[in-house]
Amino acid sequence: HWCGVNDLSSVSSAVAAVQKLTRVRVVDNSALGNAHHHRPPKVIHVYTKNGIGKVGDRVLLAIKGQKKKALIVGHKMPGARMTPRFDSNNVVLIEENGNPTGTRIKAPIPTHLRKMEGEYSKLLAIAQRFV
């Protein structure tokens, strides 16, 4: 029988784009992101007021037993008009100062990240494709 109280995937996961405990996919070529995981990286904190991360927000990941900061570059949930929806929740690992850890980004990056060019100019420079 179905019980909505104890079911983790009841309603809340459909509401938020990326929130705590969301499984994500690292789309850069950093050594940590490309290492084989028996558990996919998991969001343990979202750096926004409401705890819901959209494209361009920073998150804290638990990845291979370490805590690393990352930037959301695509999520499954449909967003505002003219923003692309992805098949997976994509993140790029970043250092404390905001520089990307890897040297190349494998997945396409939404073009509206260019509006935030000041903070993420190095990340946009290593991106291969934009959508």
C-alpha angles and dihedrals in degrees: 000000000000119000117185096194101066097029108108094200096049109113111319097071091056092052100052128060098210121353139151114318093016112147112231140188121233108222102185129085098247115139093241094047094049096046112111111260126199084196120039117235114277131209111240099172137015117208097220133099095249099037093243118118125211130177109306096026124121122237136182114236134201102218125167091340093309134104114235134170118236140178122231110236099170140003138193097237115092108249134189121325117294093016115119123241117219133211091234139025101261125200136176118214113239134185124240091270093053098256115135116254095216130056099226137034116219102194126063116266123221111253094227088072085076089073088067089050096138097068098031103036093118090050092051090049093060095044115112102199138018128205 
